[in-house]
Amino acid sequence: MRAVLATLGYVLSPDRKHVLMIRRDTRPDDIHYGYYNGLGGKVEPGEDVATGMRREIREEAGLECDTLDFAGTISWPGFGKDGGNWFGFLFRIPSWSGTPLTANDEGTLHWTPIADILAGNLPMWESDRHFLPLVFADAPQLFHGGILLCLVHVRDPQRPRRRSSRRGPSWKKAKRSGNISPSPRPASPDGSHESTPRRFP
């Protein structure tokens, strides 16, 4: 079955203790409303994923990526608005130039302590907590993960009605199966297979 190809990037501070996150707080009807997330989006026709990642960081944060470190891939079955599948390529961005924006059309940007992210102190999608320790590991390995959630909808009447999604605080988990682990042969952005993180200058 086809999937939407997407990128998700984590811009690191020079000391690598903070990461630039977006808090989706612009539109109350956004299914991501109130959550913190990395930067990224769909890969456009004719783009490779590294080019798409650089474009998204430029558009969403006003930065130029000097270096991309390929972290791994995540499969999100049923993530799309109409139940479509998404396949994401994840990157660390340790080297960049420019002055970060403070906000964009989707929300506000914040330098967030990685320790707070790993401790679960920020509102974010539950499944992100499974793979972010791999992204921010001291000795990272390439990984591939799949997220499969079976959820029962419990609507909070104080929150705007929104489309069904795979994750979120207004959902009660009935069953969750997550399989995310380092992989010796993950797919890399150019279609090859590698066992160590790849850097794109």
ZICOR-V827256 format. One record per pair of residues at least 12 apart in sequence whose ideal C-beta (glycine too) atoms are under 10 Angstrom apart, sorted by the first residue. I is the first residue (numbers start at 1). J is the second residue. Records with the same first field share a line. If there is no record, write none. Layout:
I = J + J
//
This chain:
1 = 77 + 84 + 85
2 = 84 + 85 + 87
3 = 75 + 76 + 77 + 79 + 80 + 84 + 85 + 86 + 87 + 88
4 = 41 + 42 + 43 + 76 + 79 + 80 + 84 + 85 + 86 + 87 + 88
5 = 42 + 43 + 44 + 47 + 48 + 49 + 52 + 86 + 87 + 88 + 89 + 189
6 = 40 + 41 + 42 + 43 + 49 + 52 + 53 + 56 + 74 + 76 + 79 + 86 + 87 + 88 + 89 + 90
7 = 38 + 39 + 40 + 41 + 42 + 43 + 47 + 49 + 50 + 51 + 52 + 53 + 54 + 55 + 56 + 57 + 68 + 88 + 89 + 90 + 91 + 189
8 = 37 + 38 + 39 + 40 + 41 + 53 + 56 + 71 + 73 + 74 + 86 + 88 + 89 + 90 + 91 + 128 + 131 + 135
9 = 38 + 39 + 40 + 41 + 52 + 53 + 54 + 56 + 57 + 60 + 61 + 63 + 65 + 68 + 69 + 71 + 89 + 90 + 91 + 92 + 93 + 96 + 135
10 = 37 + 38 + 39 + 40 + 69 + 71 + 90 + 91 + 92 + 93 + 94 + 112 + 114 + 117 + 132 + 135 + 136
11 = 38 + 39 + 57 + 60 + 61 + 63 + 65 + 91 + 92 + 93 + 94 + 95 + 96 + 100 + 109 + 111
12 = 69 + 92 + 93 + 94 + 95 + 96 + 111 + 114 + 136
13 = 94 + 111 + 112 + 113 + 114
14 = 94 + 95 + 96
16 = 92 + 94 + 114 + 136 + 138
17 = 111 + 113 + 114 + 115
18 = 110 + 111 + 112 + 113 + 114 + 115 + 116 + 117
19 = 36 + 38 + 39 + 92 + 93 + 110 + 111 + 112 + 113 + 114 + 116 + 117 + 132 + 135 + 136
20 = 38 + 39 + 57 + 60 + 61 + 63 + 93 + 96 + 100 + 101 + 109 + 110 + 111 + 112
21 = 35 + 36 + 37 + 38 + 39 + 107 + 108 + 109 + 110 + 111 + 112 + 114 + 116 + 117 + 122 + 124
22 = 35 + 36 + 37 + 38 + 39 + 40 + 60 + 61 + 101 + 103 + 104 + 106 + 107 + 108 + 109 + 110 + 112
23 = 35 + 36 + 37 + 103 + 106 + 107 + 108 + 109 + 110 + 112 + 122 + 123 + 124
24 = 36 + 37 + 106 + 107 + 108 + 123 + 124
25 = 103 + 106 + 107 + 108
26 = 103 + 104 + 105 + 106 + 107 + 108
27 = 105 + 106 + 107 + 160
28 = 159 + 160 + 162
29 = 160 + 161 + 162 + 163
30 = 106 + 107 + 160 + 162
31 = 79 + 81 + 125 + 162 + 163 + 164 + 165 + 166 + 167 + 168 + 170
32 = 106 + 107 + 124 + 125 + 162 + 165 + 167 + 168
33 = 107 + 123 + 159 + 160 + 162 + 168
34 = 107 + 123 + 124 + 159 + 168 + 169
35 = 107 + 122 + 123 + 124 + 125 + 128 + 167 + 168 + 169
36 = 107 + 110 + 112 + 116 + 117 + 121 + 122 + 123 + 124 + 125 + 128
37 = 106 + 107 + 122 + 124 + 125 + 128
38 = 56 + 57 + 60 + 88 + 90 + 91 + 92 + 93 + 124 + 128 + 132 + 135
39 = 53 + 56 + 57 + 58 + 59 + 60 + 61 + 63 + 91 + 93 + 104 + 106 + 109
40 = 52 + 53 + 55 + 56 + 57 + 60 + 88 + 89 + 90 + 91
41 = 53 + 55 + 56 + 59 + 60 + 106
42 = 56 + 86
43 = 55 + 56 + 87 + 88 + 89 + 189
44 = 56
48 = 89 + 189 + 190 + 191 + 200
49 = 68 + 70 + 73 + 87 + 88 + 89 + 90 + 91 + 188 + 189 + 190 + 200
50 = 65 + 68 + 70 + 89 + 91 + 188 + 189 + 190 + 198 + 200
51 = 189 + 200
52 = 89 + 189
53 = 65 + 68 + 70 + 89 + 90 + 91 + 93 + 189 + 200
54 = 66 + 68 + 91 + 93 + 96 + 200
56 = 91
57 = 91 + 93 + 96 + 98 + 100
58 = 98
59 = 101 + 104 + 105
60 = 100 + 101 + 103 + 104 + 105 + 106 + 107 + 109
61 = 93 + 96 + 98 + 99 + 100 + 101 + 102 + 104 + 109
62 = 98 + 99 + 100 + 101 + 102 + 104 + 109
63 = 93 + 96 + 97 + 98 + 99 + 100 + 101
64 = 93 + 95 + 96 + 97 + 98
65 = 91 + 93 + 94 + 95 + 96 + 97 + 98 + 200 + 201
66 = 93 + 94 + 95 + 96 + 97 + 98 + 201
67 = 91 + 92 + 93 + 94 + 95 + 96 + 199 + 200 + 201
68 = 89 + 91 + 92 + 93 + 94 + 95 + 96 + 189 + 198 + 199 + 200 + 201
69 = 90 + 91 + 92 + 93 + 94 + 95 + 135 + 140 + 197 + 198 + 199 + 200
70 = 89 + 90 + 91 + 92 + 140 + 142 + 186 + 187 + 188 + 189 + 190 + 194 + 196 + 197 + 198 + 199 + 200
71 = 89 + 90 + 91 + 92 + 131 + 132 + 134 + 135 + 136 + 137 + 140 + 141 + 142 + 143 + 186 + 197 + 198
72 = 88 + 89 + 90 + 91 + 131 + 134 + 135 + 140 + 141 + 142 + 143 + 144 + 145 + 180 + 181 + 182 + 183 + 186 + 187 + 188 + 197
73 = 87 + 88 + 89 + 90 + 131 + 142 + 143 + 144 + 145 + 146 + 183 + 186 + 187 + 188 + 189
74 = 86 + 87 + 88 + 89 + 90 + 127 + 128 + 130 + 131 + 134 + 135 + 143 + 144 + 145 + 146 + 147 + 180
75 = 87 + 88 + 144 + 145 + 146 + 147 + 148 + 179 + 180
76 = 88 + 125 + 127 + 145 + 146 + 147 + 148 + 149 + 166 + 167
77 = 146 + 147 + 148 + 149 + 166
78 = 147 + 148 + 149 + 164 + 165 + 166
79 = 125 + 127 + 147 + 149 + 165 + 166 + 167
80 = 163 + 165 + 166
81 = 162 + 163 + 164 + 165
82 = 163
83 = 163 + 164 + 166
86 = 147 + 166
87 = 144 + 146 + 187
88 = 131 + 145
89 = 187 + 188 + 189
90 = 131 + 132 + 134 + 135 + 142 + 143 + 145
91 = 135 + 189 + 197 + 198 + 199 + 200
92 = 135 + 136 + 140 + 197 + 199
94 = 199
95 = 199 + 201
110 = 122
114 = 132 + 133 + 135 + 136
115 = 136
117 = 129 + 132 + 133 + 135 + 136
118 = 132 + 133 + 135 + 136 + 137
120 = 132
123 = 168 + 169
124 = 167 + 168 + 169
125 = 147 + 149 + 165 + 166 + 167 + 168 + 169
126 = 147 + 149 + 166 + 167 + 168 + 169 + 171 + 173 + 176 + 178
127 = 145 + 146 + 147 + 148 + 149 + 166 + 167 + 176 + 178 + 180
128 = 147 + 167
129 = 178
130 = 145 + 147 + 176 + 178 + 179 + 180 + 181
131 = 143 + 144 + 145 + 147 + 178 + 180 + 181
133 = 180
134 = 180 + 181 + 182
137 = 182
139 = 197
140 = 182 + 196 + 197
141 = 181 + 182 + 183 + 184 + 186 + 195 + 196 + 197
142 = 182 + 183 + 184 + 185 + 186 + 187 + 188 + 193 + 194 + 195 + 196 + 197 + 198
143 = 180 + 181 + 182 + 183 + 186 + 197
144 = 179 + 180 + 181 + 182 + 183 + 185 + 186 + 187
145 = 178 + 179 + 180 + 181 + 182 + 183 + 186
146 = 177 + 178 + 179 + 180
147 = 166 + 167 + 176 + 177 + 178 + 179 + 180
148 = 166 + 175 + 176 + 177 + 178 + 179
149 = 165 + 166 + 167 + 168 + 171 + 173 + 174 + 175 + 176 + 177 + 178
150 = 166 + 173 + 174 + 175 + 176 + 177
151 = 164 + 165 + 166 + 167 + 168 + 170 + 171 + 172 + 173 + 174 + 175 + 176
152 = 171 + 172 + 173 + 174 + 175
153 = 165 + 168 + 170 + 171 + 172
154 = 169 + 170 + 171 + 172 + 173
155 = 170 + 171
156 = 168 + 169 + 170 + 171
157 = 170
158 = 170
182 = 195
183 = 195
186 = 198
188 = 200
//
